[in-house]
Amino acid sequence: MSTERKTVIITGASQGIGAGLVAAYRAKGYNVVATSRSIKPSSQEGVVTVAGDIGEPATAQKVVEAALSHFGRIDSLINNAGIFTGKPFTDFTEEDFRANISTNVAGFFFITQRAVAEMLKKGSGHVVTITTSLVDVPTSAVPTALANLTKGGLVSATRELAIEYAKRGIRFNAVSPGIIKTPMHAPETHSFLDALHPVGHMGEVEDIVGAVLYLENASFVTGEILHVDGGQSAGR
């Protein structure tokens, strides 16, 4: 076990933004603990995978234990796991509610709590959470109350935690994307989704990866909600 390299935990790491983050952090020389429900074992040096539901405390515990047993430290946590369910408010089901609360809220809470406990032992760390610009600027084109309820809470928690831990060496930031071109968006929806952004197109995975890496290196930045949304948060 080597404790010289920094170690990052990345949730929702099997595809899209998460997979892009894994590759980017490895390119920066970090050890990576990658987790998602469907993630496969990795043969890549410096990468350990943990399959499981991040909304379950047991999964969070396994992820933190894997980081410590394989790499001896936790320096950063990227809370990327999330789900989005867009439908009229009165059409949401109890299943929709529980799924969104589990992944978006519990999936943030349990892993962050455990990772921060380890960061406190060495007096440094960084947590980045992926939210959504729909929290700040709702649109009539897409009803998103459940996303606002869950992801909006993460924005507030990010600011609170940044202040709570400001003098203890741990930074908390968030990246607030627009709609990013990932496998979760079918090609036939792209024209509609492009038009939701003032710049006229969706973002790319590398746009979000670049924002996360900026925050990783920005030692004087904490409590920031960095909008990477093609102008959505500026207005419509």
C-alpha positions, 0 to 999 in steps of 0.5 A: 500500500502506497500513501504517497499519491493523493486519493479521490473517491468518485461516485456514479463513476461507471459512465458519462461524467463519472467515467470522465472524472476517473480518467482525468484524476488518474491522468493527474496522478491520483489513486481513484476509488470508483463506485456505482451500482453497475461498475465492473472490476478494474485492472488499471493500476491505481483504480479500485472499484466498489459496486453498490447502491450509494444511497445505502450506508453499507456501500458508503462504508465499503467505499471508504474502507476500500480507499483506506485499505488500498491507498491509506488516505482520502484527499477528495470526494466527488459526489457525482452520482445522481438521478433526474426524474422530470415530470409534472409535480402531481405525476411523481410516484412514491417510487420516484420520490424514494429513488431520488431521495436515496441517490441524490440525498442519502447518496451524498450524506452517507459517503460525505460524512464518512469521507470527511471524518477521515479528512479531519484526521489529517486536517485537509480535504476537498468535496465537490458535489455535482448539482444542476442549474435547474435549481437556480433557474427553473424552466417551464419547458421541463418540470423538475420539482423533485430535482429542485427538492433534492439537488437544491438541498445539496447546494445549501449543504455545500455552503453550510459545510464550507463554513462549518469546516473552513478553519479545519482544512476541508473545502466544499464546492459544487459544480452546477451543470446545464444538460450534458451530452451523456448516454442518459440522453437519447440522440432524438432528444438532443435538439430539444435539449440544445435549445434549453441553453442560451448558447444553443447546445448542450455541454460536453463531459469535459466541460464538467471535468474541467470545472471539477479540476479547477476547483480541485486546484483552487485552494482559496475557493470554498463554498462556491457553486460553479455554474457550467451551464451554457448561460442557463443561470444568467437568464433565458 
